[in-house]
Amino acid sequence: MIKIRESGAIPAILYGHGEDNVCLTVSLDTVNKLIKHGTKLVNLRGDITDTALLRAVQWSSMGDYIIHVDFARVSQTETVVVTVPVHLHGEAPGAMSAAGQLRFVSHELSIRCPAVKIPEFITCDISHLQIGQAVHVNELKLPEGVTPVTPGSIVVAQVIAAAGADVEATAPTAAEPELIRKEKATEAGA
């Protein structure tokens, strides 16, 4: 295994669909590109030609290099369950003052979709969030054919009151403006 890594490759395994497991070696550069771009579905070429999902990446105990990669065979028409990252979009108005803080709670979601329609990420629009409001999984706009596996009640992002902040004092009020006008001078003796 050490010689494989020294040659710039990573040991891997391909399994699933009731077929025999196959030990592979994959270029380190290829694996790094897959991880960097969040690619899930790959077309294996070489001694093995197959479509697979990148299921697991095993890192060293210090997390500085990859030890092993797992691929699961998958048909392009098959429905799969995968985990994808969540990207926040916009700026939350409630977090624009010192009174509010944006909390990004769920950085990734489990979803079910056809293998060929796995999104790179899910977008969460936070441009409407005020203090005390949240976006839940069931409120996300998911691409066509994608359904959440993560429960709908899970909070993705929320704006909370900052510690020690007086939310009442910073909240806009619906007071009427004061009318200021010049008093007419009254005539003497009238």
C-alpha positions in Angstrom: 0.0 0.0 0.0 2.8 2.4 0.8 4.4 1.8 -2.7 1.0 2.6 -4.3 0.8 5.9 -2.4 4.5 6.7 -3.2 3.7 6.3 -6.9 1.0 9.0 -6.7 -2.0 6.6 -6.5 -4.6 5.8 -3.9 -5.9 2.3 -3.1 -9.6 2.0 -3.7 -12.4 -0.6 -3.7 -15.4 -0.9 -6.0 -18.4 -2.8 -4.6 -22.2 -3.3 -4.9 -24.9 -4.6 -7.2 -24.2 -8.2 -6.0 -21.0 -8.3 -8.0 -17.5 -9.2 -6.6 -15.6 -6.5 -4.9 -12.7 -5.1 -7.0 -9.5 -3.6 -5.7 -8.4 -0.6 -7.7 -5.8 2.1 -7.7 -6.8 5.7 -8.5 -4.7 8.7 -9.3 -4.3 11.0 -6.3 -4.8 14.0 -8.6 -8.2 12.5 -9.8 -9.3 11.9 -6.2 -8.3 15.4 -5.2 -10.3 16.8 -8.1 -13.4 14.7 -7.1 -13.2 15.9 -3.5 -12.5 19.6 -4.5 -15.5 19.7 -6.8 -17.8 17.7 -4.7 -18.3 15.2 -7.4 -20.4 12.1 -6.4 -21.0 10.2 -9.6 -17.9 9.0 -11.5 -17.3 7.0 -14.6 -14.5 4.5 -14.0 -12.3 3.7 -16.9 -9.3 1.4 -17.3 -9.2 -2.2 -16.3 -12.8 -1.6 -14.9 -15.4 0.3 -16.8 -18.3 1.2 -14.6 -20.4 4.0 -13.1 -20.0 4.5 -9.4 -20.6 6.8 -6.5 -17.8 8.1 -4.4 -19.0 6.7 -1.1 -16.2 7.2 1.4 -12.7 8.8 1.7 -10.5 7.6 4.5 -7.9 10.1 5.7 -4.8 9.6 7.8 -5.1 10.0 11.5 -3.8 13.6 11.2 -6.1 14.3 8.2 -3.2 15.4 6.0 -3.4 12.7 3.3 -5.9 10.2 1.8 -5.4 6.5 2.8 -8.3 4.8 0.9 -11.4 5.5 -1.3 -14.6 3.5 -1.6 -16.7 3.4 -4.7 -20.2 1.9 -4.9 -21.5 0.6 -8.3 -24.6 2.5 -9.4 -26.8 2.5 -12.5 -27.5 6.0 -14.0 -31.3 5.3 -13.7 -31.1 4.3 -10.1 -32.3 6.5 -7.2 -29.6 7.1 -4.6 -29.3 8.7 -1.2 -26.3 11.1 -0.9 -25.1 14.0 1.3 -24.6 17.3 -0.4 -23.3 20.7 1.0 -25.6 23.6 1.6 -24.6 27.1 0.3 -26.2 30.2 1.8 -27.4 32.9 -0.7 -28.0 36.5 0.2 -27.6 38.6 3.3 -30.0 38.3 6.3 -31.3 41.7 7.2 -31.7 40.6 10.8 -28.0 39.9 11.1 -27.0 43.3 9.6 -27.1 45.1 13.0 -25.3 44.3 16.2 -28.5 42.9 17.6 -28.7 39.9 15.4 -26.4 36.9 14.5 -26.7 34.5 11.6 -26.3 30.9 12.6 -25.5 28.4 9.8 -26.8 25.2 11.5 -26.9 22.5 8.8 -24.0 22.6 6.5 -25.1 19.6 4.5 -28.2 17.6 3.8 -29.1 14.0 2.9 -31.2 13.8 -0.2 -32.7 11.2 -2.5 -32.5 11.6 -6.3 -31.6 9.9 -9.5 -27.9 9.2 -9.7 -27.5 11.4 -12.8 -29.2 14.3 -11.1 -27.1 14.7 -8.0 -26.8 18.4 -7.4 -23.4 19.8 -6.5 -25.0 21.7 -3.6 -28.3 23.0 -2.3 -28.9 26.7 -2.1 -30.6 28.3 1.0 -31.9 31.8 0.5 -31.4 33.8 3.7 -32.2 37.3 2.2 -35.5 37.5 4.1 -34.4 36.4 7.6 -35.1 38.8 10.5 -34.2 38.2 14.2 -36.0 35.1 15.4 -36.7 33.7 12.0 -35.2 30.5 10.4 -35.2 28.5 7.2 -36.0 24.8 7.7 -35.3 21.9 5.4 -38.9 21.7 4.2 -38.7 25.4 3.1 -35.7 24.9 0.7 -36.3 25.0 -3.0 -34.8 21.7 -4.3 -34.0 20.9 -7.9 -36.5 18.7 -9.8 -36.4 15.1 -8.8 -34.7 15.8 -5.5 -36.4 15.0 -2.2 -34.9 15.5 1.3 -34.0 12.6 3.5 -33.1 15.0 6.3 -36.3 15.7 8.3 -38.1 18.9 7.2 -38.2 20.3 10.7 -34.4 20.6 10.9 -33.1 24.2 10.9 -30.7 25.1 8.1 -30.0 28.7 9.0 -31.5 31.2 11.5 -31.0 34.7 12.8 -30.8 34.9 16.6 -30.5 37.8 19.0 -26.9 38.5 19.9 -25.9 37.9 23.5 -26.6 41.0 25.5 -28.3 42.8 22.6 -31.5 44.8 23.4 -33.7 43.6 20.5 -36.5 45.9 21.5 -34.3 49.0 21.3 -33.0 48.2 17.9 -36.2 47.0 16.3 -38.0 49.6 14.1 -41.1 51.1 15.6 -44.3 52.3 14.0 -44.4 55.7 15.7 -45.9 58.7 13.9 -43.6 61.5 13.1 -43.9 64.6 15.2 -45.3 67.6 13.4 -43.3 70.8 14.0 -44.7 74.1 12.9 -44.2 77.7 13.7 -46.7 79.2 16.0 -48.5 82.3 14.6 -47.9 85.3 16.7 -51.1 86.4 18.4 -52.2 90.0 18.0 -51.8 92.1 21.1 -55.0 93.0 22.7 -57.1 90.6 20.8 
